[in-house]
Amino acid sequence: VQLLESGGGLVRAGGSLRLSCAASGSIFSINTMGWYRQAPGKERELGELVANINSGGDTVYADSLEGRFTISRDNAKNMVHLQMNALKPEDTAVYYCNAIVLPMVDGEIEVWGQGTQVTVSS
């Protein structure tokens, strides 16, 4: 099972970006999909949860986002999206897609994407 992210890039403060993540492989079902981020200079720390969404559509967001980000999910395509608006320089980070997947064989696993860079200039 693999996660492939897209949509990162460079944007000015106040701008928007939309991240997407597609899961592929031998998947029976996906429980939770979400995004974490790791800011520059904090590589030794655990990534911060940005948002996640379960198969029923229930969402969790980091309190610090102040309603600027929206997570959504396409269950039929095994995809999750993160719409990021009103971006701030402190949103600069590598964003990682994360999923809790039940494969066709064996038990539930946690999968991570390679990460996509989001840079917000002031």
PyMOL commands that set and color helices and strands:
alter all, ss='L'
color gray80, all
select helices_A, chain A and resi 63-65+75-77+89-91
alter helices_A, ss='H'
color red, helices_A
select strands_A, chain A and resi 2-6+9-12+17-24+27-38+48-53+59-61+69-74+79-84+93-103+109-112+116-121
alter strands_A, ss='S'
color yellow, strands_A
deselect
rebuild
show_as cartoon
